[in-house]
Amino acid sequence: MSPIPRRSLLKAAAVAGAAAQFSWALGTNAQAAPRAEAGTADADPVTLDWLEDGGLGAAPGSTVGVPWPKGAYDKDQSFSLTDADGKEVPVQSWPTGYWPDGSLKWTAHAVGAGAGSAKLTLKAGTPAAPGKRVTVDKSGGSIDVSTGVITAKIGKSGSTLVKSVRRGSTEVAHTGRLVLLRQPEIEDGDQGAEKYERFESVIADVEVEQEGPVRAVVRIDGKHRKGDRGWLPFSVRLYFYAGAESFRMVHTITYDGDQEPGKASGDFIRGIGVRFKVPMRDAAYDRHIRIGGEGTGLLREAVKGITGLRRDPGAAVRTAQFEGGKLPDPSTWDQRVTTRLQYIPEWGDYTLSQLSADGFTVRKRTKKGHGWIGAGGGRRASGFGYVGGASGGFAFGLRDFWEKFPAQLDIRGAHTDTAEVTLWLWSPEAQPMDLRFYHDGMGQDTYPEQLEGLNITYEDYEPEFGTPYGIARTSELLFWAHESTPGAEDMAQQVEAVRTPPQLAAPPKQLIKAGVFGRLFSEPDRSTTAKAKIEDHLDFLFTYYKDQVEQRRWYGFWDYGDIMHTYDPSRHQWCYDVGGYAWDNSELSPDLWLWFAYMRSGRADIFRFAEAMTRHTGEVDVYHLGKWAGLGTRHGVQHYADSAKQQRIANTTYRRYYYFLTADERVGDLMHANVDSDETFLVLDPIRKIRTEPYTPDRNALSIGFGTDWSGLVSAWLTEWERRGPKWEKAKARVLSTMETIAAQPNGFVQGSALYDLDTGKFAVADKAVVSVSHLSSMFGLVELNAELLDQIDMPKFKEAWLDYCRYFNATKAEQKARYGSDFGSLLLFQGHSRLDAYAAVEAEDDKLAARAWRQFYNSADTWDYKESTDWSTKKIEGPTGLVPGSEAAWVSTNATALYGLAAIQNLALVGGRMP
């Protein structure tokens, strides 16, 4: 279909007003997007580029999200894709978000094999059909998906997720299932390998989510089962792309076991794995093993090696085996080798174990019951392997292999008719997964005692709250079905695809032009000395945290993706063991800082950092099962340790960016799951420890704050509405009704909270005005969400209420009292709140507010806020000061970093032309 034409009946005054407002905000040299009226923007072609060099490489495909200005395209618009030479590239497109008027806001676009490595141009038009289509057949006892190169049979029931993978008429792999090892008892220092129980996947539900022609997605849900017991729910998605010889798996487990503090018995996971069987048809000397080592390094061996022998079969034979080719007929070899082949060992079993972020070992043996032989090792393995032969084989890889240690790759029985491959997400050679709470409570049995503990370690402890029940973790895997053993260069490309899945991306200019995410960012600008300094500081902070991840080894299955909260300069160490100063768990929105930093710059390294954080904070820091499902856990020594289970951590805002930029279905699940999370306020009173009056939850009168509570709720509702999810009409009603009833409060947002009715989705309007303002209220995504709401919904009273809050937070106490009858009390985080001044300045075209934004940004009264006089450098650390050589910036804290980053980015976009 053709694009919707520009609206010709827009009032000239409205357009002139928008232009004037843009002109005011711009000042000079600014690059913010105009705050244009709906339907006034062009929908020009968009140039998509790859985040990293190399393009699609050996990956099966890539999916990218692209935003569009309001009114640019109808919901039924189709799109075409071309390469740099104008050649059409097959693409599959679908909507992922809509503007309130029903026009497209976000679209997703999938490309398969043949997408190449160059930039691609996306525009309105009819898509080219792929030469080899993805097809899905659901009619039989399995779901058969073909890419045109390989065909996978996916189980509908039982324990086998992937019944077979064929390339042409050749079966390359079969019996793909999940495995789980449970160790019922644990002892300090006891490996206990002989004590585990074996569980296997059992399918409960299968759904085809997409059917091609370029991309097909099949979702499989179930539990791991042994006998009558089923536990550890899983959700697996399989992705197939047109023309690909490989497929992708996104694997999620949710922990629902029992591990009680102080007890040695419970549900201790000994291993979590994905297992396939691989037919072995070739002679033993034509069977090949490949295991990824450092970088693109490979262990390249044959099951029966004919190199390095006392007798030489000949250079051509040796070379062919090392390269993975089929060997010449043995009758052509040196007969001193041929006649003694039976005496050459066949090495059927291989294992690579990565038990830390800094070391892996490889070993092999001939078969079960015989000794292992060391085959090498190194620091960080790629997580890639291959087993097969001259007639075909199976390659496999686990992303973030060493980053999410302990991990392991097993090949068993390669000397038999059927080899078995297991990719262990948790290595059975590691210590069992111990998720027990880390201390015994230390006598904190009452709320007063717990508050005293909070006052010393910043940990909000409460018995039975530090539970992992309901946390989740997602892993990504790739599998290739080969018709012969690939060459070294091809395998190197596969290693790269495992380590860094190729990602198409829309450029920052398109994100800015489309006006998405509240129009709160602009491209980096070094046009003046002052702006260049801020850009330098932003670069410094990101680089510092990236380096700290490596130096401090913030890695591990449950930890990778998070960062620490507070630094202890006395120990030259982050406070990893001090209560609420340890893991950050999205405190004060570092997730948002990273995504805004990426969207304005398009930098791949920032994207990957933010991606890992989104995967972590959305899964590990949030409950997905049990009574606290839909709530997240405040920062602490363990990601689930603190007793503050709150909306602000489960906040959908932190997931929106990754979802809309990539169309990732798993993150989509997380956002949809939060639509009904207002029900969690019936389960847990967030202020139970400080409440003085009796309180019984009433579904028609729940006390909910307009800051950290509502921002989490409204982000889920807005996203469901934008996506037109299954509950979008309810979500839309909740967005509008809560906005209306916040605006109707005597003091708007300054009122602080109100009684919420779960059945009507409205706040009760208070009888009298109250002043209740917290420095945390708007620092968990409320600034960003309200900018989006006001950009999409015309509700003058709500806008007035929000702009008043923005105007008065950083105002003097006298100004606050003159407006509200009393001041806001003791407040903090003025630098982070400077972006509220900037936003209000643009909306009101107020020079004084713009000046105050920069004044608070540069000269905040908070001593921990960053200033131009801050050192802005690191100091070298080496032994015996620190555990490992590195650097420190003792003045850095994650709270201050996140707020400085967001304030800098948004102030530059909004009032960058009005810097002092």
Disulfide bonds with the S-S distance in Angstrom:
none
